[in-house]
Amino acid sequence: MRRPIVMPPWCAVVAAVAALLGTVAPAVAQLRVVNYNVAHLGGDLDALEDVFAALNTDDRPGFAVAPQVYVLQEVRTNDVSTILARLNAASPPGVVYSVGTYTSIGNEDGAAGAQAMFYRADTFQETIALHKDIFTGASRYADRWHLRLVGYSSPAASFYIYSAHLKAGTAQADQDDRADGADAIRDDADALPNGTNIIICGDMNIYTNTEPAYQRFISAGNGQTIDPLGSGSWAGAANAIKHSQSPRLPNVGGLTGGGMDDRFDFQLPSGELHDGGGIALLPGVYRSVGNDGAHYNDSINAGNNTYYPGQTSRSNALADDLYNASDHVPVVAEYQVPAVIGAVAPPSFGRVLQNAAATVTVVITNDAAVIVPEGADELDFTVAGANGIGGTFGGSVLAGGGAAVHVLPIDTAAFGPVSGTINVTSANEAVEGSPTVLGSSGTVVRHAAPSFSGRAPIVDVIVDRTFEADSGVRTIEVDVHNLGFDALQALLDIDAVSSPDAPFSYVGGDAADIGAAPVTLTYAVDTAGLAPGVVEATSTLLVSDEDLPGEMQTLLSVTFSVTIEGDARPIPGDLDGDGVVGPADLAILLAAWGSDDPDADLDDDGAVGPTDLAILLANWG
């Protein structure tokens, strides 16, 4: 789960747009924890405020975030309100700090001051009942605070943070006092439940990695801590980058000098914070702020400082403020927060056809609030459908804008209402939102039932009509039904209608969304010039379910059979009535030649003669 901290391009774009628009970034949960000996405010307060401001914008690891927690040493009772005011004056818009439980016992104020913790209430809630003072010798007490992440319900989304200021000095008695103080802190940490998240930090005044106090902090047990810089030696110029004291060479105004040659300040997370899950230390970003590793045994602002590569002026300004603010520099560590399940599916998938391949789309995101994706635990998730929604799938998604999109099948074997559920779970440490249960409902409908009847399934029909010849254009109406329609059946669409052959034609009709009421299609037949008898033609209808996945098409056929009625008109010259003018008709006419036989008098002039013969011959055959 550990990944290198790389600033993705979109972060720079978002930051640039926010700057241009003057927007205030929302509170983020990605964690920056600072421990800092403020030397009983013996330095320049304006410089101290500048250091606080620089900690908000310190992008040495590739990103910047206003610290969520400050643990400070050498804070006297009267200094608390001053520090709070300076912190809030230096904070970016929308970031406000609160004071954690503060205690000053006995003559701690006279012994350089007690421990103080300041935190952002938009990110943490202090469990006041779990605060504890732990005597560490030399009139000093370590403090223990318990902080819970806002917006998370798991007990693992919290940690205990200790602050200590152990006895200074190189004498054996001083080392023994420090060892006793470390024992007291570890005894308390070891008494916490197994698996508890713990950070032990402060000005420990430990000179070497072999000193008993240091070895006690990293020894086995429930409260064992792991040094982010490793447990090897930190002595000498080769380890200058690890040092935190003193940023000044001379002793001036109560501030201890000596130059940057000691690692007195530590932030030691327990093993649970090194496992890459839930709240966890980000690798490679633990640092002594302002220390460029090039000022061993010298003032941090001697010559040029290169803490920010390529930004000498910025680095020098920070070095000057560190020089003037205190005789220690802040130690900073970055921590990821637990993953947060974000899951979206449509609450309704609408209507789907029985036995069709229908799906529901599920979108999974990691909604932990971060500056960079590495600021939260990667979300490992499983999705399972139930109650009419099937399928399972799993995957991983980073915080910061990515998404995993999958589809789950809908069970369409039976028609009826479906109230499906989608269960999203994760086994990540301290993950928020597991399980998340989504509902997605809809209706599985039967296919449409096209018919020419409202009582029975008829897909081929003959329509009989009788019209008089030469009675004009006559209309014929044909009803199309969605047989047995109810709310659990698909609507019926008429996609295409073929026009029958002349003298028939298709006129039109409403052809979509046929439900309980049939639609009427109109056809026409032109009777002009039609002889008595029967005329026929066929029209084909292409019909389908409404526009849903899996829709089916069907062909309907309507045949028109129209009887044309009227008087039979004889063919001129067909004297024998056989329907054809031929030799027999000629014989009849010649036999009546010169008479007034009305049957052979084709021109009705009162006599059978040449003109009648001409009419007969004109219709011959």
N, C-alpha and C positions, 0 to 999 in steps of 0.2 A: 504493500500500500504506500510505500514511501516513493516519492518521485522528486526529481531535481526541481528547484525553484526556477522557472523560466517565465519571464514576463511576456505573455502572449500579445500579439499586435492589437487585438481588440481592446485590451486594457488601456493602451495609450490613446486609442481613438476615443473611448468613453471619457477618459480623463480630460482630453482636449475639448470635447464637446461640452462637458460639464463646466469647464473653465470659461468657455465662450459664452454660455448661457447664464452663467452666474448661479447655477443651481447648487443646492446643498445636498451632498451625498447622504443617503440614508445610513442609519446606524448599522454597523456590521458586527458580526460575531467573531470573525477571524481574530485571533488573540495575539496581542503584544503585551508582554509582561516585563516590567522594569524594576530592578532593585538598585538603590542608589543611596550612598551615605552622603547626606547633605551637610555634614559637619556643623551641626547645631546652628545652621544659618550664619556661620561665621564668614562666609564669602559675600560677594556682591549679589544682592537680591535681583537686580535687573539682569545680571548675567545668568543667574539661576532660571529666571523666567525664560530667557532666550534658549537655555538648554531644554526646558520643557517644550518650547515651541519647535525646536529642532527634532525632538523625539517624535513629534506628530508627523513630520515630513521626511523622516529618515528613510530613504529608499535604497539603502545599501544592499538589501537582499533582492532588489528588483521590484519592490512595491512599498507603499507607505500606508500606515494606518495609525490613528491616534491610539496610544496605549490604553488598554482596558484596565490594567492594574498597575499601580505604583506601590512598591514596598520600600519604605525609606527608613534609614537608621539615623540615630542622633537627632531625634525630634523631641524638643521639650514641649511641655504642655502649652505654653504661650505661642509656640511656633505653628501649631496645627492650623489655626485659622489663616495665618499668613500664607502658609504653603497652599492651602485650598484656594485662596484668592488668586495666587500666582498661577496655579495650575489652570484654573478656569479662564483667567485672562489670556493665557497662551493657547487655549484650546481652539480648534476650528469651530465654525458655527454649528450649533446643534449638539455639541459634545459638552457634557456637564459632569463634573466629578463629585462624588460624595465621599465622606469620611467613614472608613470602617471603624469598628470598635477600637477606641484608644484608651490605654491605661498607662499611667506612670506611677510606679510603685516605689515606696520608700524614697530614697534620694536619687532616683534615676535621673531626674532633671539636673541634679548636681553632678552626675557622673556622665555628662555629655548628652544625655537624652535617651528617650525610649524608642520603641518601634512604632511606626505609623503605616497604615494602609489606606490608600485612596483608590476608588474604583468607579467605573461607569455604570450607573444604574440601568442604562439601556441594554447592558450586556449581562450584568451579574446582579444577584441578590445575595446579601450576606445572611448567613444563618447565625444570628447573634448568640443564640444559646450555645453554640459550639466554639465560641471564642475561648481562648485559654492563655493564661500567663504561665511561663515555665522558667523557673529560676536557673540561671546559667552561671552564677558566680560573679564576683567582683561588683556586687550591687546591681547587677543587670538581669533583665528578664527577656527571654524570647517570647514572641507572641505567635499564636496560631489562630488563623481565620479560616472559615469555611465559606466558599463561594459557589453558588449554583448558577448555571447558565440560564438566562431568561429564555423562555420559549421551548425548553426541553423538560420532559417529565421523568426521564430515567435518573436514578440516583448516581449513575456513572457519569452523568453530565455535570460533574462538580469536582472540586478538588480542595484539599487543605493546603494552605500556603503558610509557611513559617518564615519569620524574620528574626534574625539574631545579630547581636553585636558582641562577639566574644572578646575575651581579655586580650589586650595588646601586650607586646613584649617578647623578647627572645629567651628570657631566663627559663630554666626548667620549671619553675613554679608557674610561670605564665602558660607554658605548654600544658601543664597539668590542669590548670584552670580551664583552658580551652577544651581539653579532653573531657573534663567533667561536664562542661556545657554541652558538648556534642552528645555525650551519653544521655543527658537529660532530655534533649530533643529527640534522640533516637528512641529512647524508652517510650516517650509519648507516641511517636509515629508507629513504633512496633505494636502498640496496643490498639491501633486502629484495625478495622476489619481487613482481612486479606483482600488484595486487589484494589485498595483505595488509591486514588490519584493524590500524589503528594509532591509539593515543591518546597524544598528547603533552601532558603537564600539569606543573604546578608553579608555584612562585613565580618568575616570570620577571623581576620588577622592571622591566618595560617601561612606559614612561610614556605613549607615544602610539602611535597606529596607523601612523604614518609611520616609526617607528623601524626600522632595518634588521633587527634580530632578529625583530620581529613579521612583517615582510614576508617574511623567509626562511622562517618556519614555514608561511606560506600560499602560498608560491610553487609553481610547477608542478614535477612530478616524482612518482616513485613514492610518496614519503613526504609528499606535499602534504596539509595539513590544511585544514579549513574551520571558521571560527569560528562557533559556534552563534549568537552575538549579532551576526553580520555584521562586516564589516571596516571599518566607518566609525569615526569618532571616538567615544571613550568619555569625553571630558573634560567637566567642568562639571556643574552641578546638573541639567541636563536628562537626563544619563546616569547619575544617581546610583544607579539600580537595578542597574547593572552593576558597581559598585565592590565591592572585597573587602578593602580596607585603608585605615585602621586602625579597628577598632571602638572605639577609645578616643581621646580628645582629648589627655590628658596623657601624657608619658613617665614611667612609673612602674615601678620594679623591673626594669629591663632590657627592658621592653616598649615598643616604639615607638608614639608617639602621632601626632597630626595629624588624627584624625577620618576619616570615610568619604569619601575623595576620590580614591582611586587604584584602578585595576584592575591589580593585580600578579599575580593568581592566575588561571590559565587551565586549561581542559580542552578540548583541540583534537583532535577526531576526524578521521581521514582521510576522503576522499570515499567510500570503501567503506562507511563507517558512516553515511552520509547518504542512502543509496539506498533505504531502506525495506525491504530484503530481508535475511534472515538476522539477524545481530547488527546492530542499527541504532539510532541515536540517536532517541529519541522527541521529536517537535517540541514546542517551547513550554514545556519543563520544566527547562531549564538555568537555574541560579540560584545566587546567593550567599546562603547560608542566613542568615536573620535580617535581611537587608537589605530594608527596606520602601520604599526609595527616598525616604524623608522625613528622612534624617539626613545630608545632604551636609555634609561638612566638620565633622562633629560626632560625639560619642560615640553609638554605636548604641543606648544605653539612655537617652539624654537625653529626658526627658518620656516620653510613651507610644510604644510601638512597635506597628505594625499588620501585622507580617509575616503573622500568621494572621488574616485578616479576621474581625471580630466576636469575636475571642478576645484581648482586650487583656491580661489577666493572663498567659495562656500566652505571648504574644509578649514581654511585658516580662520574664518569667522567663528566656526564651531569650536575650534581649538582655543581661541582666545576666551570664549565664554566658559569653557570647561576649566581653563586655568584660573579664572576669576571666581567661579561659582563655588568650588569645593576642593577638597584635597583627594577626592576619588572621582572616577568617571562612572557613568551608569553602565550596568550590565543589562543587556536586552536579549530576550529569547522570543521566538515566534512559535505559536502553537496552532494546530488545526483544531477545528470544532467538529463535533459529530455530524453525520449526514442527516438530512431531513427529507423524508419521502414527499415528493410532489407527484400526484397522479390525477389524470383527467381522462374521462371517457364521456361520450354523449349520454345525457340522462335518458334520452329516447332515441332508439334506432328506427322508429317509425313502423311502417308496414313492410313485411317481407313475404315472399311467396313460399308456399309449402314446397319442401324438397329443393328449394333454391340454395345456392352457395352464398350465404350472407354472413357478414362479419361486423364486429365492433372494434373500432380503433382505440387503443390505449396509449397514452403518452406519459412516460415516466421521466421526472426530472429530480435533480438533487437541489432542493431549495434552501440549503444552508447559505446564510448571508456571508459572502466573502468578497475580497478584493481580487484574488486570483484563484483559479480552480484548486490549487494545492492547499488553499486555506481551509479546506474541509475534507473530512474522510470521504473516500470514494464510496458511493452508494452501491452495494451489491443487493439485488432485489430478486424476488420471485413473484410472478403474477399467475393467478389461477382463476378460471371462470367457474361459475356454479349456477344452478337453478335456470337452466336453459341456455347458458353461455358456457362453452366448453374451452378446452385447451389450457396449456400452461406454457410459460416461458420464463427465462431468467436472463439477467444481464447486469451490467455495471454502467454507472454514469457519474461523471464528475460534476461538481458544483460550478456555477458561473455561466450558465446559459445553454449547455448541451442537453440533449433529450434522447431518450430511447423510445422509438415508435414501433408498436407491434399490433397485430390484429388477432382477435379471438373469434372462433366460429360460433354462429348462432345455431342452436338445434332447431331445424325447421321440419322435422319429420312429422310432427302433428300440428294441426292448426289450432289457434287459440291465443290468448294473451300470454306474454312471457315477462316475468319480473326477474331479470337476471342480476347476478351480483359478480363483482370482480374484486378479488382479494389480493392486496399487495402487501408483501411481508419482506422483512430484512432481518438478518441475524447480526448486522453490524453492531459494534459496541455503542451503547447510548443513543442509537438511532432514534430520531423522533418520527412519529407517525406510523409505527408498525404495531398492529396491522392497520392499513387503510382499506376500507370497504366502500366500493363504488356501486351504485345502482344504475342499471341501464335496462329500460323496459321497452316493449313494443308489441306488435301483433303479427302472428303468422297467419296468413290468409290463404283460403283455397283459391285455386285458379278460377278464372271467370268461366261461365258456362254458356257459350253462345247458342242461340236457338231462334228459329222463326216462330216459336210458340212459347207462351208463358206457362204452359202446363206440362209439356214433354220436350225432351231433347230432339229437335228436328233441325238437321243441318242441310238437308236438300228438300226443296219444296217446289211444287208446280202451282202457279197462280192462274186460274181460269177466269176469263172475262169474256163478255159478249158486247159488241158495239155495232151500230149501224154503219154501213159503208158511207163514206163521204160525210161523216159526222164531225170532222175536225180532229184536233189533237186531244186525245183522251188520256187522263192521268191514271196511274196505277200506284197505290201505296202499299209498301211492304214493311211490316214491323219486325225489328230485331230486338230480342230479349236477352238479358243476362239471367238465365234461368236460376231460380232459387236464391237470388241475391239477398245477403244480409251483411252485417258489419264484419263478418269473418270471411268474406269473399272478395276477390279482386274485382275492380271495375273492368268494364269491357271497352276496348277501343276498336273502331273500324278503321283499318290502316289504308285500305285501297278498295275501290269498286270498279269493276270493268263494265264499260257501257255495252249493252246488248246490240246486236246487229239491227240495221234499219228493217222495218220502219219504227223500231223501238229506240229509246234513248234514256240515259240516266240523267235526272234533273238535279238531285242532291239531297242533303239532309244532315242533321247533327250527328257526327260520327265519333265522339269521344266521351269517355267517362260515363258509360252506360251502367246504371245501378238498378234500383228497384223499378224504375219506369222505363219502358221500351222506347227506342227511337224509331221514327218513321222515315224511311227512304222513299223518295218519289221518283217514279219512272214515267215515261210517256210513250204512246203509240199514235202515229199519224195515220188516220183512216182514209185520207184523200187518195182516190184512185184505186182503192183496194177492192178486189172482186170478192164476192161472197165466198166464204170458206174459212179455213183456220190458218192463222199465221203464228209462228213460234220463234222464240229466241231465248238465250240464256245469259245471265249476269253472274259473275263470280265475286264474292266478297272475301277479302283477306282481313281476318280479325285477330286480336291479341289481347292478352292481359294488359292492364294499365302499366305504365312505364316503371317497372320494378325489376331488379336483378332476377334473372331466371324466367322472365316472361315467355309465354308460349304463343305460337301463332296457329290458326286454324283456317281452313277454307270452307266457306258456305256457298251454296249454289241455289239460285232461284231461276226457274224456267217459266216463261210467260207463254200461255196458250190462249190466243184471242180468236174468238169466232166472229167473223164479219157477216152480218145479215143484210138482205136487200133483194128487189125483183131481179129475176134473171133476164138479161138483155140478149135476144137472139142475134146470131151473126147474119147480116144481110146476105141472102142467097142460099142459106142453109135451109132448104125447103123441106128436107126430110127430118130435120131436128137431130141429126146425129153428131152435131158439133163441128162438122167439117164440110166445106163447100167442095163438091166433086161431081162426077158424071151423073150420079143418080139425081142430083139437084138440077142439072142441065136438062135431063130427060123430062123432069116434071115441068120445067118452065116451057120447053118446046111443045109439050102436049097441050099447054094452055095458051099457046100463042094466039094472039088476036082476040082472046076473050077478056072478060073483066074479072077473072078469078082473083079475089083479093089476096090470096096467099102468094100467087106468082106475080102480082102487080107490085113490084118492089118499090117503084117510085110514086105509087098511089095516084097515077094520072087517069085511072079508069080503064086502062087497056094494057094487056101484056104485049110488050113490043121490044124494039131495039134497046131502049134505055134500060129496061129491066135486065136484058141480057148483059149489057155493059156492067151493071152493078154486080151481077152474079160473077162474071169473069174477074172483076176487080178483087173479089174476095176468094178467088179460087185457091184451094189448098189450105 
